[in-house]
Amino acid sequence: MTNILNGLTNSVVYSLVGIVILLIAYLIVEKLTPENSWKEIVENKNIALAIVFAAFIIGISLIISAALHG
């Protein structure tokens, strides 16, 4: 029972660490770009920018996942 609880705890902690790192990476990219990308995607319906940010999020997520799994 403790192995299951220990594994569940580790999964939750690593998931939260990964989400925090992803948000920090997004905020860094948001600061580096000249425009407010979220506003550009939502209000101006910029599909190309949405695709670029989706690719960015997937790419960063894969890197974080590989780093956490070691």
N, C-alpha and C positions, 0 to 999 in steps of 0.2 A: 504494500500500500504506500509506503514511503517513497518507493521508486517512482510510482505514478505521480504522486504529489510533487516530488522533486522535479520530474520531467515537465510537468505542467507549469510549475513556477519558473523554470528556466525558459520555457517557450514564451511565457507572458513577458518576462523581463527582456529577452532578446527582441521580441516584437516591438515593445515600447522603445527600446534603444534604437532600433532600425527606423521607426517612425520619426523619432526626434531628429536623427541624423538626416533623414530625407527632408524634413521641414527646414532644417538649418541650411541644407544645400539649396533648396528652393529660394529661401530668403536671400542667400548670397547672390544667386543668379538674378533675382528680382532687383537687387541693388545695383548690379553691374549693367543691366540693360537700361537704355535711356527712357523707355516708355513704361507705363504701368501695364504689364502684360495681362494681368487678370482682367483689368478694365477693358483692354483692347479685345480680349477673347469674348467676354460676356456682352459688352455694350455694342461693340462694332462688328461682332460675329466674324472675327478673323480666323477662318478655318486653318489657314497655313500655320499661324502661330500656335493654334491649339494642337496641331499635329507635332510641331517641333517640341512643345512642352510635354506632350504625352511621351514622345521618344526620350526626352531628357529624364522624365520620372521613371520610365521603365529601365533605362540605362543605369541610373543611380541606384535604383532598387536592386538590380542584379549585382552591382558592385558591393553594396551593403550586405546583401545576402551571402555572397561569397566570403566577405571579410568576417562576418559573424560565425559562419560555419567552419571557417578555418580550413 
